[in-house]
Structure formats: C-alpha cells, structure tokens
Amino acid sequence: MDKENYLAFCKTELRSVFLSTKAGKPDNKLKYRVEGLFHAAKLLGLLSTDQANAIIESEHQAVFGESIGERLKRKTQLKQLRESDPDAYFNIPTIERL
C-alpha cells in the first residue's frame, strides 16, 4: 500500500467514525482504530500533526457541516441552556439540537 492509498483509507475510516456519531450510534472501537491509523501515519512520517489535524477538520466539516470548534461551542451552549432553562432548551426543535 502506498502513501496515497493509506491516507485515503484513513480518511474513509475517519468519515465512518463521524457518520456513525452523526447517526447517534458512536463506534468507539472504530474511533480508536482510526486514532491508531493516524498515529502510525505520523510515526512513519506520512503525515505531520498539522496535516493530520487538517484532514480531521476537513472530514468533520464534510460530515457535520461545521468545524470541530463550532460544533463544540454549539453543544456546550445547548448543554448550559438545558441546565439553566430546560423549557427554552426543549422549545428548540430537536433537529437543531443534534
């Protein structure tokens, strides 16, 4: 397997992790396997940490339609709203809370 094929495989597996999370069925086993794939790529010199982070960010954007930081911020705000004002939280349509 050459570098391009390996990185394409990593991206495909990473996208599967994000898609299962988006579907509400996170697969931790696959997630840890993908972390291992990226770690191996870094150890073998196929990717730098910055390149790996860029791939992760790109795949996250493709699946969720927002950056990792944006999603984390939105989820944090929703959690705070749920704790402080449950009625306001549940007035938000479920599809928007996902």
C-alpha positions as CSV (number, residue, x, y, z in Angstrom):
1,M,0.0,0.0,0.0
2,D,1.5,3.4,-1.0
3,K,1.1,6.7,0.9
4,E,-1.9,7.9,-1.1
5,N,-3.8,4.7,-0.7
6,Y,-3.1,4.6,3.1
7,L,-4.2,8.2,3.6
8,A,-7.3,7.6,1.5
9,F,-8.1,4.6,3.7
10,C,-7.6,6.7,6.8
11,K,-10.0,9.4,5.5
12,T,-12.6,6.8,4.7
13,E,-12.4,5.2,8.1
14,L,-12.5,8.6,9.8
15,R,-15.6,9.6,7.8
16,S,-17.2,6.4,9.0
17,V,-16.5,7.4,12.6
18,F,-18.1,10.8,12.1
19,L,-21.1,9.3,10.2
20,S,-21.8,6.8,12.9
21,T,-21.6,9.6,15.5
22,K,-23.9,11.8,13.5
23,A,-26.4,8.9,13.2
24,G,-26.4,8.7,17.0
25,K,-24.5,5.4,17.1
26,P,-20.9,6.2,18.0
27,D,-18.5,3.3,17.4
28,N,-15.7,3.7,19.9
29,K,-13.8,0.6,18.6
30,L,-13.6,2.1,15.1
31,K,-12.7,5.5,16.6
32,Y,-9.7,4.0,18.5
33,R,-8.7,2.1,15.4
34,V,-8.7,5.3,13.4
35,E,-6.7,7.1,16.1
36,G,-4.1,4.2,15.7
37,L,-4.1,4.7,11.9
38,F,-3.3,8.4,12.2
39,H,-0.7,7.7,14.9
40,A,1.0,5.1,12.7
41,A,1.0,7.6,9.8
42,K,2.7,10.2,12.0
43,L,5.3,7.6,13.2
44,L,6.1,6.5,9.6
45,G,6.5,10.1,8.5
46,L,3.5,10.0,6.2
47,L,1.8,12.9,8.0
48,S,2.7,15.7,10.3
49,T,0.5,16.5,13.2
50,D,-0.7,19.6,11.4
51,Q,-1.6,17.6,8.3
52,A,-3.5,15.0,10.4
53,N,-5.4,17.8,12.1
54,A,-6.3,19.3,8.7
55,I,-7.6,16.0,7.5
56,I,-9.7,15.5,10.7
57,E,-11.1,19.0,10.4
58,S,-11.9,18.6,6.7
59,E,-13.7,15.3,7.2
60,H,-15.6,16.7,10.2
61,Q,-16.7,19.7,8.2
62,A,-17.8,17.4,5.4
63,V,-20.0,15.3,7.7
64,F,-21.3,17.8,10.2
65,G,-21.3,21.0,8.1
66,E,-19.3,22.8,10.8
67,S,-15.8,22.9,12.3
68,I,-14.9,20.9,15.3
69,G,-14.6,24.2,17.3
70,E,-18.0,25.4,16.1
71,R,-19.7,22.2,17.0
72,L,-18.1,22.0,20.4
73,K,-19.2,25.6,21.1
74,R,-22.8,24.9,20.0
75,K,-23.0,21.7,22.0
76,T,-21.6,23.5,25.1
77,Q,-24.2,26.3,24.8
78,L,-27.0,23.8,24.4
79,K,-25.9,21.9,27.5
80,Q,-25.7,25.1,29.5
81,L,-29.2,26.1,28.3
82,R,-30.6,22.7,29.2
83,E,-29.2,23.0,32.7
84,S,-30.3,26.6,33.2
85,D,-33.6,26.7,31.4
86,P,-35.0,23.3,30.3
87,D,-38.1,24.8,28.8
88,A,-36.2,27.1,26.5
89,Y,-34.0,24.1,25.6
90,F,-36.9,21.9,24.6
91,N,-38.5,24.8,22.7
92,I,-35.6,24.4,20.2
93,P,-36.6,21.8,17.5
94,T,-34.9,18.5,18.1
95,I,-33.3,18.6,14.6
96,E,-31.5,21.8,15.6
97,R,-30.2,20.4,18.9
98,L,-28.4,17.5,17.2
